[in-house]
Amino acid sequence: MDLLESIRNSFSDSYQEARNRFLNAAKAKQIDVQSYINPNIGSLKEQLSCDTAWMGPRDAKHVLVIISGTHGVEGFCGSGCQIDWMSRTNVADLPNDVGLLFIHAINPFGFSWCRRVTEEGCDLNRNYLDFSKPLPQNEGHDELVDYFVPSSLDAQTMEKAEIEISRYREAHGEKAFQRARKSGQYKHPHSMFFGGFEATWSRNTLESIIKDYELTQLDFVAIVDFHTGLGPFGYGEPISGHLPNTPGSDWVNHAYGESVGVPELGTSSSIPLHGTSRELWDRKFENKYSYIALEYGTYSQEQSRKALREDHWLHNKGDVNWDDPDVQRIKRQIKHHYHPGSKDWLEMVLYRSRQILRQATEALGAKHICK
C-alpha cells in the first residue's frame, strides 16, 4: 500500500477511532481478536480495551510481538503503524514457523485521555519492578518534585519553579537533571515518571496476554514496542532493551544493525531507566526474547517537560471536564508533542516502521539464535 494512502487509512484522531480501525483491519484479514476490558471509561465515555490479534500459524514457535500505547498518548503513532503492518501483511508471505501478535493499546486509559500515564497515574515503563523488594531512590526528583509539578500554574509559581530547576541544572549538570526528572521515582504519585506502589492494570494485562497466548512456551519472541517523544523529528531509533554483551543484545544488533541505541552505553536518546518491561521479559523469557522500543523523535525535551507538567497539574485537581476549553488546550498540547501528526512526520514514521518490522520478521524467519 502506498505510504500516503496508508497514512489516511491507518492513523486516527482519537482512541475510539483507533480501536475501531484496528478491529476493522483484523476483521478484513479474518483474524480473531481477544479483548481485555479496562474497568474505566474513556474521555468520550467509550469502553476502554486492550485488544490483541494473532496473525499466522497458531503453532508458530517464533513470534513478533508488536505493542502500541505503553505510554498512552503515544498510541496514536503505534496504533497507526500496527494497522498499516496488519493491512499489508499476507499470512502466506510470512516465513515458515513465524507468527505475529498485535497488542493494541496496552494502556487504553492513557490513550483515550491523552495522558502518558495509566489510570493509576503510573508511567507503565517504570512499573515492572518487584514491589516486594526495596524500590530505587531518586533523590533528585525528591528535591525538585514541587517544581516539576507545582500546585499552581500562576506566573509567580512558574517563575520560582524555573529558577529552582535552573539552579539544580547548574549545580549538578544536565545528565543528573534528566535522571532526576525521568529515570523513575516511587514516592510521588502526583508527579511525572511515577512508577507506582504496585502493579498496574496494564502490567497485569500484559502478563495475562503472555499467559493466554502461551508465549513462554515458544522458541523465541521478538518485541517491538512503539514510542514517541525522544530524538530528532521523525527519526525512529530502535532502542535496545538489553544490557550490553547479553544474548538479547546480540539478537537486536543482528536484526536491526548499527542504528540500535543502547542507553547504558550513552548511544541512545534515552537514559537508563528503572522498572522497564525488561524486568518482566527477563523474568519470564531469560534468553528467549529480544526487545526494542522503536522511539520516534518529535520536539524538544523542554517542550515535553512543560506539556507533562500541565497535564499532571490538571489531573491532580480531580475530575476532568473534557469539554472545558482549558482542558482542550492542555490536551492538544500534549497530543501534539507526542504525535505531531503532520504528513511529513507520519511518512517518516511509517517508512521506518515497515523497515523495522520487516527486519524483525526476517531475523525470526532465519532462526537466528542468541549466543
Salt bridges, closest charged atoms under 4 A:
GLU17 OE2 - ARG21 NH2 3.14
ASP51 OD2 - ARG19 NE 2.69
GLU74 OE2 - HIS71 ND1 3.45
GLU74 OE2 - ARG116 NE 3.38
GLU74 OE1 - HIS227 ND1 3.29
ASP84 OD1 - ARG354 NH2 2.73
ASP97 OD2 - HIS62 ND1 3.36
ASP123 OD1 - HIS71 NE2 2.78
ASP123 OD2 - ARG116 NH1 2.49
ASP123 OD1 - ARG126 NH1 3.38
ASP142 OD2 - LYS187 NZ 3.11
ASP142 OD1 - HIS188 NE2 2.85
GLU162 OE1 - ARG305 NH2 2.90
GLU162 OE2 - ARG309 NH1 2.79
GLU164 OE2 - ARG167 NH1 2.89
GLU174 OE1 - ARG169 NE 2.90
GLU207 OE2 - ARG203 NE 3.30
GLU207 OE1 - LYS284 NZ 3.65
ASP225 OD2 - HIS227 NE2 3.18
ASP250 OD2 - HIS368 NE2 3.32
GLU264 OE2 - ARG278 NH2 3.43
GLU302 OE2 - ARG169 NH2 2.74
GLU302 OE1 - ARG305 NH2 2.80
GLU310 OE1 - ARG329 NH2 2.83
ASP311 OD2 - ARG115 NE 2.82
ASP311 OD1 - HIS315 NE2 3.72
ASP311 OD1 - LYS331 NZ 2.58
ASP326 OD1 - ARG329 NE 3.15
GLU362 OE1 - ARG358 NH1 3.29
